[in-house]
């Protein structure tokens, strides 16, 4: 009888001690290494601004920026977005006046709290003969930040 009790007790102690670390331990909380900034959706909007002698056509590139961090606030002027036009297509032959937009940089000059987002708007002037499409490369905090390639289709606007 004593052998049975000792045997059952030793098995119980063995099972309790081997399972104790797995059952009662909690995973270590990972320390954040600063804000986790990500790109969201990129949308486009065209606008026409009345001016003399002819109206000015603008293309707004609207870039969503998110701070996916749980605790870290992104300080002001720590988030940079670069928009680079890569390819421009026309329905017909390219116009005589060559349209060559330059890369644009925008800094977010407000803090970005944890689990929030903002939309940055970059405006580009369009030529009189509107392109069929423009392909952009958008990057956050170059050179190591996240990149996206997006295309604006002019025929639908």
DATA-V559805 format. One line per field, one symbol per residue. phi: phi as a letter, one per 30 degrees, with the letter a starting at -180 (. if undefined). burial: 1 if it has 16 or more other C-alpha atoms within 10 Angstrom, else 0. A space follows every 10 residues. Layout:
phi: ???
burial: ???
This chain:
phi: .ddddddddd dddddddddd dddcdcdddd ddcjdcdbdc dcbbbcbccd acdbdccbcc cccdbbcddc bdcddehccc ccccdcbbcc dcdddddddb dcdccbcdcb dcdehbbbcc cccbdcdedd ddabccccbc hdccddbbcb bccdddc
burial: 0000000000 0000000000 0000000000 0000111110 0101010000 0000001111 1111111110 0111000010 1111110100 0000000010 0000000100 0111101011 1101011000 1111111111 1000001001 1101000
